[in-house]
């Protein structure tokens, strides 16, 4: 029987071309390349009869079972898909030992930081609103994402949508966070515990917003890290509208992702009105239709007004995205 460290080495270094055949379900996969690794295993891009998939292998059945349970739970949560679709769970028998694995949907997209760098900073607000909506559903289902960072967030589309990748850090609320990255971890900054709760994820959201503009990680250099973060935010003019929201998140003053999302929407609506008032060009047909819809919905409840404004903002950014693709 192989030692744990030998099995871990085997699982994390499968060469391109390796053929995996499931012991129980007999599904076949051919490794194309490694696309990521972490504390709980290694993810490979692989070919299958269903097309390209992501296969995660590990040296521990416990790690695989835990993540598979999370993905299965995600599929039961109503609304948008919270993570990759689970396709298969099995064991890979090799001459050196048995490796547990699972296959999931291969999500194609661009890292959120790279996407903003290519498409423009005006996308940040929309993407964060989407992310907070997904986090709120996750929290209501009883989980915290835990290891929330740009590497685990891909922007897909059109239509533009933010998707989650690795769920290895997902933790039941109330338990200790099992996987984290220092820069996005409030425990590292001395601004809270590593208990899985909504505010833990929301701290990471604020740090993601900061990283999208700063585009580099910086370490804790003083005894008052919050003051250090304030100065960093003040040095980035684009973050000025979001500064109060980020500060509340960094200090764990939001109890739910819904609260932070509502503040983001109000800030975006205010910024959108200012932008609209400054536009002097003739409105497009889409803008005219949006204006007509505004008038028709004027007497509806605030909830429907909110939904309309988000949809209009998404339409505007999607047009910018498509224009950028053509150019």
C-alpha positions in Angstrom: 0.0 0.0 0.0 1.4 3.4 -0.9 2.2 6.0 1.7 0.1 9.1 1.8 2.9 11.4 0.5 3.6 9.0 -2.4 -0.1 8.9 -3.3 -0.3 12.7 -3.1 2.7 13.1 -5.4 1.1 10.7 -7.9 -2.3 12.6 -7.8 -0.6 16.0 -8.3 1.6 15.0 -11.2 -0.4 13.1 -13.7 1.3 13.7 -17.1 -0.6 14.9 -20.2 -2.1 11.9 -22.1 -2.8 9.9 -18.9 -6.0 7.9 -19.4 -8.3 7.6 -16.4 -10.9 4.9 -16.3 -13.4 4.9 -13.4 -13.4 1.7 -11.4 -17.1 1.8 -10.8 -18.8 3.8 -13.6 -16.2 3.0 -16.3 -16.2 6.6 -17.6 -13.0 7.4 -19.5 -11.0 10.6 -19.4 -7.7 11.7 -21.0 -5.6 14.3 -19.2 -4.8 17.4 -21.3 -3.1 19.6 -18.8 -3.0 20.7 -15.2 -5.2 23.8 -14.6 -4.9 24.2 -10.8 -3.9 22.8 -7.5 -4.6 23.4 -3.8 -4.6 21.9 -0.4 -7.4 19.4 -1.2 -6.2 18.2 -4.6 -5.2 18.9 -8.2 -7.5 19.9 -11.1 -6.8 18.8 -14.7 -8.4 19.6 -18.0 -9.5 16.4 -19.6 -11.2 15.0 -22.6 -14.4 12.8 -22.2 -17.2 11.5 -24.3 -19.1 14.7 -23.2 -16.4 17.0 -24.3 -13.8 18.8 -22.2 -14.3 18.5 -18.4 -12.4 19.4 -15.3 -11.2 16.4 -13.2 -10.1 16.8 -9.6 -8.0 14.1 -8.0 -6.8 13.8 -4.5 -5.0 11.5 -2.1 -7.9 11.4 0.3 -11.4 10.0 -0.1 -12.5 12.4 2.7 -11.4 15.5 0.7 -13.2 14.3 -2.4 -16.4 13.3 -0.5 -16.6 16.7 1.2 -16.3 18.6 -2.0 -18.7 16.3 -3.9 -21.3 16.9 -1.1 -20.9 20.6 -1.5 -21.4 20.4 -5.3 -24.4 18.2 -4.9 -25.8 20.7 -2.4 -25.2 23.6 -4.8 -27.3 21.8 -7.4 -30.3 21.8 -5.0 -30.0 25.6 -4.3 -32.6 27.5 -6.3 -31.5 30.2 -8.7 -28.3 30.5 -10.7 -25.8 27.7 -10.6 -23.5 28.4 -7.7 -20.7 26.2 -8.9 -19.6 23.8 -11.6 -22.0 21.0 -12.4 -21.0 17.6 -10.9 -20.7 14.9 -13.6 -19.0 11.9 -12.1 -17.4 10.5 -8.9 -15.2 7.4 -9.0 -11.8 5.9 -8.2 -8.8 5.6 -10.6 -6.9 2.4 -10.1 -3.2 2.5 -11.0 -0.3 0.1 -10.5 0.9 2.4 -7.7 -2.4 2.8 -5.9 -6.0 4.0 -6.1 -6.8 7.7 -6.5 -10.2 9.1 -5.8 -11.5 11.7 -8.3 -14.5 13.6 -9.5 -15.4 15.1 -12.9 -17.2 18.4 -13.2 -18.2 21.0 -15.8 -15.2 22.8 -17.3 -16.0 26.5 -16.9 -14.5 28.6 -19.7 -13.8 32.2 -18.9 -11.4 34.9 -17.8 -10.1 35.7 -14.4 -12.0 38.7 -13.0 -8.9 40.8 -12.6 -7.8 40.1 -16.2 -11.4 40.7 -17.5 -11.5 44.2 -15.9 -8.1 45.0 -17.2 -9.2 44.1 -20.8 -12.8 45.3 -20.8 -12.9 48.3 -18.4 -13.3 49.2 -14.8 -17.1 50.0 -15.2 -17.7 46.2 -15.0 -16.6 45.9 -11.3 -19.9 47.0 -9.8 -22.0 44.7 -11.9 -19.8 41.7 -11.3 -19.7 42.3 -7.5 -23.5 42.6 -7.4 -23.7 39.3 -9.1 -21.2 37.7 -6.8 -23.0 39.0 -3.7 -26.3 37.6 -4.9 -24.7 34.2 -5.3 -23.0 34.4 -1.9 -26.3 35.3 -0.3 -27.9 32.2 -1.7 -24.9 30.1 -0.5 -25.1 31.6 3.0 -28.8 31.0 3.2 -28.1 27.3 2.3 -25.7 27.2 5.3 -22.3 27.5 3.8 -19.4 30.0 3.6 -17.2 29.9 0.5 -14.1 30.3 2.5 -11.2 30.6 0.0 -12.8 33.4 -2.0 -10.2 35.0 -4.4 -9.9 36.0 -8.1 -8.3 32.6 -9.0 -11.6 31.0 -8.0 -13.8 33.5 -10.0 -14.2 33.4 -13.8 -16.1 35.8 -16.0 -18.0 33.9 -18.7 -20.2 35.1 -21.6 -21.7 36.9 -23.3 -24.0 37.3 -21.5 -21.5 38.3 -18.9 -21.7 36.2 -15.8 -19.4 35.5 -12.9 -18.8 31.8 -12.0 -17.2 30.0 -9.2 -14.5 27.4 -9.6 -12.8 25.5 -6.8 -15.1 24.7 -3.8 -12.4 23.1 -1.8 -12.6 25.9 0.9 -16.4 25.8 1.2 -17.2 25.3 4.9 -20.4 24.9 6.9 -21.4 28.0 8.8 -20.1 28.1 12.3 -17.1 25.9 11.7 -13.5 26.9 11.2 -12.5 27.9 7.7 -10.6 25.0 6.3 -8.8 26.7 3.4 -7.8 30.3 2.8 -5.4 32.6 1.1 -3.7 35.2 3.3 -4.4 38.4 1.3 -8.2 37.7 1.4 -8.3 36.3 4.9 -9.4 38.6 7.7 -7.6 36.5 10.2 -4.2 37.3 8.6 -5.0 41.0 8.8 -6.1 40.8 12.5 -9.6 42.0 11.5 -11.7 39.0 12.6 -11.7 35.3 13.2 -11.6 32.4 10.8 -15.1 31.2 11.7 -17.2 30.4 8.6 -19.9 33.1 8.5 -21.2 35.6 5.9 -19.0 38.4 7.1 -15.9 36.3 6.4 -16.7 36.0 2.7 -17.7 39.7 2.6 -14.2 40.8 3.9 -12.8 38.8 0.9 -15.1 40.6 -1.5 -13.8 43.9 -0.4 -10.2 42.7 -0.9 -11.1 41.4 -4.3 -12.4 44.9 -5.2 -9.2 46.4 -4.0 -7.1 43.9 -5.9 -9.0 44.5 -9.2 -7.5 48.0 -9.2 -4.3 47.6 -7.4 -3.5 44.3 -9.2 -0.9 43.2 -6.8 -0.9 41.7 -3.3 0.7 43.7 -0.5 1.5 42.4 3.0 0.7 43.7 6.4 3.3 46.3 7.2 2.0 47.9 10.4 0.1 47.4 13.6 -3.0 49.1 12.2 -3.9 47.2 9.0 -7.2 48.9 8.6 -5.5 52.3 8.3 -3.1 50.8 5.8 -6.1 49.6 3.7 -7.8 53.0 4.0 -4.7 54.7 2.6 -4.5 52.1 -0.2 -8.2 52.8 -1.1 -7.6 56.6 -1.0 -4.8 56.2 -3.6 -7.3 54.6 -6.1 -9.8 57.3 -7.3 -12.0 54.7 -8.9 -12.8 53.1 -5.6 -14.1 56.4 -4.0 -17.8 55.6 -4.6 -17.4 52.1 -3.0 -15.1 53.2 -0.1 -17.9 53.3 2.6 -19.2 49.8 1.5 -15.7 48.3 1.5 -14.9 49.7 4.9 -18.0 48.2 6.4 -17.1 44.8 4.8 -13.5 45.0 6.1 -14.8 45.6 9.6 -17.4 42.8 9.4 -20.3 45.3 9.8 -22.5 43.5 7.3 -24.5 40.6 8.6 -25.6 39.4 5.2 -24.4 39.5 1.6 -27.9 40.9 0.8 -27.2 44.1 2.8 -23.9 44.7 1.0 -25.5 44.0 -2.3 -28.3 46.6 -1.6 -25.6 49.2 -0.8 -23.8 48.4 -4.0 -26.9 48.7 -6.1 -27.8 52.1 -4.6 -24.2 53.3 -5.3 -24.4 52.1 -8.9 -27.8 53.6 -9.4 -26.5 57.0 -8.2 -23.4 56.7 -10.4 -25.6 55.7 -13.3 -27.8 58.8 -12.9 -24.8 61.1 -12.8 -23.4 59.4 -16.0 -26.7 59.7 -17.8 -27.1 63.4 -17.0 -23.6 64.0 -18.5 -24.3 62.2 -21.8 -24.9 64.7 -24.7 -25.1 62.3 -27.6 -28.4 61.1 -29.2 -29.7 58.0 -27.3 -29.6 54.6 -28.9 -32.7 52.6 -29.6 -31.8 50.4 -26.6 -31.6 53.6 -24.5 -35.0 54.7 -25.8 -36.6 51.4 -25.0 -35.0 51.5 -21.5 -36.5 55.0 -21.0 -39.9 53.8 -22.1 -39.6 50.9 -19.7 -38.7 53.3 -16.9 -41.9 55.2 -17.5 -44.0 52.1 -17.6 -42.5 50.8 -14.4 -42.5 54.1 -12.6 -45.5 53.2 -10.4 -44.3 49.7 -9.6 -42.8 48.6 -6.2 -39.1 49.4 -5.4 -38.3 45.8 -5.9 -39.2 45.7 -9.5 -37.5 49.1 -10.1 -34.3 47.6 -8.7 -34.5 44.6 -11.0 -35.1 46.8 -14.0 -32.1 49.1 -13.2 -29.8 46.1 -12.9 -31.0 44.7 -16.2 -30.5 48.0 -17.9 -27.0 48.3 -16.5 -26.2 44.7 -17.7 -27.5 45.6 -21.2 -25.3 48.7 -21.3 -22.2 46.7 -20.3 -23.0 43.8 -22.6 -23.1 46.3 -25.5 -19.7 47.6 -24.5 -18.4 44.1 -24.2 -19.6 43.1 -27.7 -18.3 46.3 -29.2 -14.9 45.6 -27.7 -15.0 42.1 -29.2 -15.7 43.5 -32.6 -13.0 46.2 -32.4 
